[in-house]
Amino acid sequence: MDIKEKDADFKNTAELVKAMGIGWNLGNTLDPINSSKAKTDLDYETAWHNVRTTKELISFVKSEGFDTIRLPVTWINHIDPESYKINKPWLDRVREITDWCMDEGFYVILNLHHDEEWINTAQADYEGVMKRYKALWEQIASEFGDYSHRLIFESMNEVEFKDIGEAKGCELISRINTEFTSLIRNSGKRNADRYLLLAGYRTDIDITCGESGFVLPNDDRITVSLHYYSPSEFAIANKKTSYGYQRTWGTEKDFEYLDGQMKKLKDRFIDKGIPVILGEYGCTLRDKDLDCRKLYLIKVAEYCLKYGICPLLWDNGEEIDRINLRWRTEGLGEALREAKNKYVK
C-alpha cells in the first residue's frame, strides 16, 4: 500500500459520505469473541463458520460495485490482560486485510466491535473501561496513522449501558465519543484531520435522534453511525422468536416507516451538517420469503442513498459465497449497483 497517497480534497464531510457510495461488512470474521474453538489469535477469523479472508474476496467485492468496506474487529481476546498491548499476529492480520482493501481503492472503516462486552460496563467503572479503551485506540491510531483518509476510525459498535436509562446512556456514550475524538486528534501522523465515525446510542435511530441527550463533539470531520434492522420481526426474528415474527415485507406501511426513519436522520443530523453512515443493515435468511428479503435489502439501500446516507450491508457469510465468489441471492448485487448508480453520480 502506498502510504504517501494524497488525500482526496472534499469540500466537507458530506461529500466524503457521498463518495463512499454503498458498502459491505466483512462480518463474523475479524469480530468473533470468546471462542472455545480458537487456540491462537488467527484461529478467531474462522471461529464463526467463515473461511479465511482472501485478497480475491476483497477484489470481488470491489468488482460488484461497492465503494466502502467496514472491518468489524474485536480486540479483547487479542491483548495482554495487564498492559493491553495488542498481540502482534492479530494486529498484523488486521493490517494485511486493511491493506488489501486500501489497495482496491475502498474507503475502509475500522472499529472496536464486540468489545462492547466490556465497554458496556462503563457506567460502573468508567476509569477502568477508558484505560483499556484508550490503550487500544492509541495503538490502532499509531499503527494506521500513516494511512490516507480513506481509512476511517469508528469509535465503537452497538454499545448499551444497563440499568441507567436512555438519557444517562446517551450522556455516557457522548462522553466516550468525545474522548475518542480528542485521543485520535492528538495521536499524531495523519490523524489530526482523519474522518471519524461516532456511534449513536445502541446505534438506534429513535434513541439517538430523540430527546435523550445524544450530543457530538465540535469537530467538522465526524459522521454518525446508526444501524437498521427494522422491523425486527422481519429483519431479525424467526418463527420461534417470542416477541413476534413476520415472513413478508413490502407493504405501503413498510415503505412509509422506512422513509420516516431515514427522514429522522436527515432532520436530526444531515440538515445540521453532520453526515450519517448506516454502518449495518440486513435481514436474516431463516423463515423469510426470499423475494421480500431481497426487496428489503434493496429498498433500505435506496432510501439511504436518497437522503445522502451511505448504507453498509451486513454480511455474516449469507450474502456472498466467499469460496466461489458469487452472490447467494440471484440479482442482489446487480440491484444494489443499480441503486447506487441512480443516486451517486
C-alpha positions in Angstrom: 0.0 0.0 0.0 1.2 3.5 -0.9 1.1 5.3 2.5 2.1 8.5 0.7 -1.2 8.6 -1.2 -2.6 12.1 -1.4 -5.9 12.6 0.4 -8.9 13.4 -1.6 -9.9 17.1 -1.3 -13.6 17.1 -0.2 -15.3 20.4 0.5 -17.0 18.9 3.5 -17.6 15.6 5.2 -20.9 15.2 3.4 -19.0 14.9 0.1 -16.9 12.2 1.6 -20.0 10.2 2.6 -21.4 10.6 -0.9 -18.2 9.3 -2.4 -18.4 6.3 -0.1 -21.4 5.1 -2.2 -22.6 1.7 -0.9 -20.7 -0.5 1.5 -20.3 -4.1 2.7 -19.3 -5.6 6.1 -16.8 -8.3 6.4 -19.0 -9.7 9.2 -18.4 -12.7 11.5 -14.7 -12.7 10.5 -12.4 -10.4 12.5 -15.1 -9.9 15.2 -15.7 -13.3 16.8 -15.3 -13.3 20.6 -14.6 -15.7 23.4 -14.4 -18.8 21.1 -13.6 -22.1 22.6 -12.6 -23.3 19.1 -9.8 -20.7 18.7 -6.5 -21.8 20.1 -4.5 -19.0 18.6 -5.2 -15.4 17.6 -5.5 -16.3 13.9 -8.0 -19.1 14.6 -10.6 -16.5 15.5 -11.0 -15.5 11.9 -12.7 -18.8 11.1 -14.3 -19.4 14.5 -17.8 -18.3 13.4 -18.0 -20.6 10.3 -16.4 -18.3 7.7 -13.3 -19.1 5.7 -10.1 -17.3 5.9 -10.3 -14.0 4.1 -8.5 -13.8 0.8 -7.4 -10.9 -1.4 -9.6 -12.4 -4.1 -12.7 -11.9 -2.0 -11.8 -8.2 -1.4 -11.3 -7.8 -5.2 -14.6 -9.5 -5.9 -16.5 -7.1 -3.5 -14.9 -4.2 -5.3 -15.9 -5.6 -8.7 -19.5 -5.8 -7.5 -19.8 -2.0 -7.2 -19.1 -1.5 -3.5 -17.0 1.6 -2.6 -16.7 1.1 1.1 -15.8 -1.9 3.4 -16.3 -2.0 7.1 -14.0 -4.2 9.0 -15.6 -5.1 12.3 -12.8 -6.1 14.6 -13.0 -7.4 18.2 -9.7 -6.9 20.1 -10.4 -8.2 23.6 -9.2 -11.7 23.0 -6.0 -10.5 21.4 -4.5 -8.3 24.0 -2.3 -8.7 27.1 -4.7 -8.5 30.1 -2.4 -6.2 32.1 -0.6 -4.0 29.6 -3.5 -4.1 27.0 -0.8 -4.5 24.3 -2.4 -6.0 21.1 -0.9 -9.3 20.1 1.3 -8.8 17.0 -0.1 -11.7 14.9 -3.6 -10.3 15.3 -2.6 -6.7 14.5 -0.6 -7.9 11.5 -3.6 -9.8 10.2 -5.9 -6.8 10.6 -3.3 -4.7 8.8 -3.0 -7.2 6.0 -6.7 -7.2 5.2 -6.9 -3.4 5.6 -4.1 -3.1 3.1 -5.9 -5.3 0.6 -8.9 -3.1 0.9 -6.9 0.1 0.6 -5.1 -1.2 -2.5 -8.5 -1.8 -4.1 -9.4 1.8 -3.6 -12.0 1.2 -0.9 -13.0 3.6 1.8 -12.3 1.4 4.9 -14.0 1.6 8.3 -12.1 0.1 11.2 -13.7 -0.3 14.6 -13.9 -1.8 18.1 -16.7 -4.3 17.6 -17.8 -6.9 20.2 -15.6 -5.1 22.6 -18.9 -3.7 23.6 -19.0 -6.6 26.1 -16.6 -4.6 28.3 -17.4 -1.1 27.1 -21.0 -1.8 28.3 -19.7 -1.7 31.9 -18.5 1.9 31.7 -21.4 3.1 33.9 -19.9 1.1 36.8 -16.2 1.5 36.1 -15.7 4.4 33.8 -12.0 5.0 34.5 -11.2 1.3 34.2 -13.0 0.9 30.9 -11.5 4.1 29.5 -8.0 3.0 30.4 -8.3 -0.1 28.3 -10.3 1.7 25.6 -7.7 4.4 25.2 -4.8 1.9 25.3 -6.4 0.1 22.3 -7.1 3.2 20.3 -3.6 4.6 20.9 -2.1 1.5 19.4 -4.6 1.4 16.5 -4.1 5.1 15.8 -0.3 4.7 15.8 -0.4 1.5 13.6 -2.7 3.0 11.0 -1.9 6.7 11.4 0.1 7.0 8.2 -2.8 5.7 6.1 -4.7 8.1 3.8 -8.1 9.5 4.9 -9.9 6.7 3.0 -9.3 4.9 6.3 -12.0 5.9 8.8 -11.9 5.1 12.6 -15.2 4.1 14.2 -15.4 4.6 17.9 -17.4 1.5 18.9 -20.3 -0.7 17.8 -23.7 -1.4 19.5 -22.9 -0.1 23.0 -25.7 -0.1 25.6 -25.3 0.6 29.3 -27.6 -1.4 31.5 -30.0 -0.1 34.1 -29.2 3.7 33.7 -31.9 4.7 31.2 -31.6 6.2 27.8 -30.8 9.7 28.9 -27.9 8.7 31.0 -26.8 6.2 28.4 -26.8 8.9 25.7 -24.8 11.2 28.0 -22.2 8.4 28.7 -21.7 7.4 25.1 -21.4 11.1 24.1 -18.7 11.4 26.7 -16.8 8.4 25.3 -17.2 9.6 21.7 -15.7 13.0 22.8 -12.8 11.4 24.5 -12.2 9.1 21.4 -12.2 12.1 19.1 -9.7 14.0 21.3 -7.5 11.0 21.5 -7.4 10.4 17.7 -6.9 14.1 17.0 -3.8 14.2 19.3 -2.3 10.9 18.3 0.0 12.3 15.6 0.7 11.3 12.0 -2.3 11.9 9.7 -4.9 11.6 12.4 -5.3 15.2 13.2 -7.9 15.5 10.4 -8.8 11.9 9.8 -12.5 11.3 9.3 -14.2 9.7 12.3 -17.4 7.7 12.7 -19.1 8.1 16.1 -21.6 5.5 17.2 -25.1 6.5 18.3 -26.5 5.1 21.5 -27.2 1.4 20.8 -26.8 2.6 17.1 -30.6 3.0 17.4 -32.2 5.7 15.2 -35.1 6.5 17.5 -33.0 6.9 20.7 -30.1 8.8 19.0 -32.4 11.1 17.2 -34.7 11.6 20.1 -34.7 13.9 23.2 -32.4 11.7 25.3 -29.4 14.0 25.0 -27.1 12.4 22.5 -24.5 15.1 21.6 -21.4 15.2 19.4 -18.1 16.9 19.9 -17.3 20.1 18.0 -15.4 18.7 15.0 -16.0 19.1 11.3 -14.7 15.7 10.2 -17.2 13.4 12.1 -20.1 11.3 10.9 -22.7 9.4 12.9 -23.1 5.6 12.8 -26.6 4.1 13.1 -27.8 0.6 12.3 -31.1 -0.6 10.7 -32.7 -3.9 11.4 -36.3 -2.7 11.4 -38.9 -4.1 11.8 -37.0 -6.6 13.9 -40.0 -9.0 13.5 -38.9 -9.3 9.8 -35.2 -8.5 9.8 -34.1 -10.5 12.8 -36.9 -12.7 14.1 -37.8 -16.3 13.0 -40.8 -18.5 13.7 -39.6 -19.3 17.3 -39.0 -15.7 18.3 -41.0 -14.8 21.4 -41.7 -11.1 20.6 -43.2 -11.7 17.2 -42.4 -12.7 13.6 -43.3 -11.8 10.1 -42.3 -13.7 7.0 -43.0 -10.9 4.4 -42.2 -7.3 4.0 -43.1 -4.6 1.4 -46.4 -3.0 2.2 -47.1 0.7 1.8 -46.9 1.0 5.5 -43.5 -0.7 5.5 -42.2 1.8 3.0 -43.7 4.7 4.9 -41.9 3.6 8.1 -38.6 3.2 6.2 -38.8 6.6 4.7 -39.7 8.1 8.1 -36.7 6.6 9.8 -34.4 8.0 7.1 -36.0 11.4 7.3 -35.4 11.4 11.1 -31.7 11.1 10.3 -31.9 13.9 7.8 -33.7 16.2 10.2 -31.6 15.4 13.2 -28.1 15.3 11.7 -27.8 15.8 7.9 -29.6 19.1 7.8 -27.3 20.3 10.5 -24.2 19.5 8.5 -23.5 16.1 10.2 -23.5 13.2 7.7 -24.8 9.8 8.6 -23.4 6.3 7.7 -25.7 3.3 8.2 -22.9 1.1 9.5 -25.1 -2.0 9.3 -28.4 -3.1 7.8 -29.5 -6.6 6.8 -32.0 -9.4 7.1 -31.5 -13.0 8.2 -32.4 -15.8 5.9 -34.3 -18.0 8.3 -38.0 -18.3 7.8 -38.2 -15.4 5.3 -40.0 -15.0 2.0 -36.9 -14.7 -0.2 -38.3 -12.2 -2.6 -39.4 -10.0 0.3 -36.0 -10.3 1.8 -34.3 -9.2 -1.4 -36.7 -6.3 -1.8 -35.9 -5.2 1.8 -32.2 -5.2 1.2 -32.5 -3.2 -2.0 -35.0 -0.7 -0.7 -33.1 0.1 2.5 -30.1 0.9 0.4 -32.2 3.1 -2.0 -33.8 5.1 0.8 -30.5 5.7 2.4 -28.9 7.0 -0.8 -32.0 9.2 -1.4 -31.2 11.0 1.8 -27.5 11.1 1.3 -26.7 8.3 3.8 -24.1 5.6 3.0 -25.6 2.1 3.6 -23.4 -0.8 4.5 -24.8 -4.3 4.0 -24.2 -6.7 6.9 -22.8 -9.9 5.6 -22.1 -12.7 8.0 -21.5 -15.1 5.1 -25.1 -15.3 4.0 -24.8 -12.8 1.1 -21.6 -13.6 -0.7 -20.2 -17.1 -1.1 -16.6 -16.4 -0.1 -15.2 -19.5 -1.6 -16.8 -19.4 -5.1 -17.0 -15.6 -5.1 -20.7 -15.2 -6.1 -23.9 -13.9 -4.6 -26.1 -16.4 -2.9 -29.2 -14.3 -3.8 -29.5 -14.0 -7.5 -29.7 -10.5 -8.8 -29.0 -8.8 -5.4 -25.6 -7.5 -6.3 -26.8 -6.1 -9.6 -29.8 -4.4 -7.9 -27.6 -2.7 -5.4 -25.3 -1.4 -8.1 -28.4 0.0 -9.9 -29.5 1.7 -6.7 -26.1 3.3 -6.3 -25.9 4.4 -9.9 -29.3 6.1 -9.6 -28.3 8.3 -6.7 -24.5 8.5 -6.8 -23.1 10.3 -9.9 
